[in-house]
Structures are given as structure tokens and as C-alpha cells.
């Protein structure tokens, strides 16, 4: 016959293990976050070594570690002179 302590330990372990759920891992090149993402959590984890990278506020994508995103902005300046 099981002792009360053993029975409580079994019940506690069973109830704890039933509340733990595995997080969904997003496949390579997959949609992992952003305002248009309906998954939970946001962002969701990518496959090992891959990173959930922001493309824009609505779309984040799982990219390999060697991928880099560079954003450039063109600037224009105008200089006027009162002398010809």
C-alpha cells in the first residue's frame, strides 16, 4: 500500500506534467512574429541556430544566423548661397 506522502507526490507530479506544454518551433524561413502573427508566444522560437528577425512591424521571419539585414536611408541636402 502506498503511503500518503507517496500518493501526494504522484498526484502533484501528474498534475504538473499535464500543465506543461511544448512551445511550437517555427520552421526555417517561417513567419515567427509581428502584428500579423496569430501564434503564441509572439515572437515564437525558431529552429536551433535560426533567429526571429523583424522584416517590418507586421512580419517577422526565421532567418539563418549568417543572414544580415541592412537598412539604408537616402538623404538629400540643399545648399543655397546669397553670392553667385
C-alpha positions as CSV (number, residue, x, y, z in Angstrom):
1,X,0.0,0.0,0.0
2,X,1.3,3.5,-0.9
3,X,1.9,6.0,1.9
4,X,0.1,9.3,1.9
5,X,3.3,11.1,1.1
6,X,4.0,8.9,-2.0
7,X,0.4,9.3,-3.2
8,X,0.6,13.1,-2.9
9,X,3.9,13.2,-4.7
10,X,2.4,11.1,-7.6
11,X,-0.7,13.3,-7.9
12,X,1.4,16.5,-7.8
13,X,3.8,15.2,-10.4
14,X,0.9,14.1,-12.7
15,X,-0.9,17.5,-12.4
16,X,2.3,19.5,-13.0
17,X,3.3,17.4,-16.1
18,X,-0.2,17.9,-17.6
19,X,0.1,21.7,-17.4
20,X,3.4,21.9,-19.2
21,X,3.0,22.3,-23.0
22,X,5.8,22.3,-25.6
23,X,6.3,25.5,-27.5
24,X,5.8,25.3,-31.2
25,X,9.1,25.8,-33.0
26,X,8.8,27.7,-36.2
27,X,10.4,26.1,-39.2
28,X,13.3,27.7,-41.2
29,X,12.1,30.7,-43.2
30,X,8.8,30.7,-41.4
31,X,6.6,33.5,-40.0
32,X,7.5,33.8,-36.3
33,X,6.1,37.1,-35.1
34,X,4.8,40.6,-35.7
35,X,1.4,42.3,-35.6
36,X,0.0,40.0,-38.3
37,X,1.2,36.9,-36.4
38,X,-1.5,34.9,-34.6
39,X,0.8,32.4,-32.9
40,X,1.7,32.3,-29.2
41,X,4.1,33.4,-28.0
42,X,4.9,36.4,-30.2
43,X,7.6,36.0,-31.3
44,X,7.7,32.3,-31.3
45,X,11.0,30.4,-31.2
46,X,12.8,29.4,-34.4
47,X,14.7,26.2,-35.1
48,X,18.1,25.8,-33.5
49,X,20.5,28.5,-34.7
50,X,17.9,30.5,-36.5
51,X,16.6,33.9,-35.3
52,X,13.2,35.5,-35.5
53,X,14.2,38.7,-37.4
54,X,12.0,41.8,-37.9
55,X,11.2,42.4,-41.5
56,X,8.6,45.1,-40.6
57,X,6.1,45.6,-37.8
58,X,3.7,43.1,-39.3
59,X,6.1,40.3,-40.4
60,X,9.0,38.7,-38.6
61,X,10.8,35.7,-40.2
62,X,13.0,32.9,-39.0
63,X,16.4,33.5,-40.7
64,X,19.7,31.7,-40.6
65,X,22.4,33.1,-38.4
66,X,24.5,34.3,-41.3
67,X,21.7,36.5,-42.7
68,X,22.1,40.2,-42.0
69,X,19.6,42.9,-42.7
70,X,20.9,46.3,-43.7
71,X,18.6,49.3,-43.8
72,X,19.8,52.4,-45.7
73,X,18.2,55.8,-46.0
74,X,19.0,58.2,-48.7
75,X,19.5,61.8,-47.6
76,X,19.4,64.9,-49.8
77,X,20.8,68.3,-48.8
78,X,20.4,71.6,-50.5
79,X,22.7,74.5,-50.0
80,X,21.8,78.0,-51.1
81,X,24.1,80.9,-51.2
82,X,23.4,84.6,-51.4
83,X,26.5,85.1,-53.6
84,X,26.6,84.0,-57.2
